[in-house]
Amino acid sequence: MSPANLIATARLLQASAARETDTEQAQTHLKRAVSTAYYAMFHAVCANAAELLTGADTDPATAASWLQAYRGPEHTHVRNQCRNTGIMAPFAAEIKEFARAFVEVQSQRNRADYNPRWNFSPSDVDRIINRAELAINLLASTPAAIQRAFAIAVLLRNRAD
């Protein structure tokens, strides 16, 4: 799943909510849009790890390691690493912004998926989708060496000295 396709799907869900006459159904579309925007960011993290640690997934010799790297990131660990100011301190502003957005959008996704009483406005959802898309573009725009360092930071556990 490409992050760009997931962002496009989030926008389709948001648009379908605007056409919906049933308020509860509209909220379902808006909540799915928020969740999909988060998953676009998460899949950007996964693809970043796989591509920069193992290379393209077209080589049969590296296909298994590519999938392992893609499946390596864990939601909570990525969030915790993104929240850790010590870990994020040496990174460029673009990576720090991606990290802040990841934490925020994941929090909104948790509301969307796990709080049945939480309602989103169309403007809230638009802001969340835009934030996710901008963050994904920031991650993609950084040099490969920085992206690789970020992949390692969010993929691997820190060990005490």
TAWO-V9965 format. One line per field, one symbol per residue. ss: DSSP state (A for helix, B for strand, O for the rest). phi: phi as a letter, one per 20 degrees, with the letter a starting at -180 (. if undefined). Layout:
ss=???
phi=???
This chain:
ss=OOAAAAAAAAAAAAAAAAAOOOAAAAAAAAAAAAAAAAAAAAAAAAAAAAAAAAOOOOOOOOAAAAAAAAAAOOAAAAAAAAAOAAAAOOOOAAAAAAAAAAAAAAAAAAAAAAOOOOOOOAAAAAAAAAAAAAAAAAAAAOOAAAAAAAAAAAAOOOOOO
phi=.egffffffgffffffffefeefffffffffffffffffffffffffgfffeecnfeeegfdgffgffffeffdgffggffffffffegfffgffffgfffgffffffffffecdfefddegfgffffffffffffffgfeeggffffffgffeeeeedff
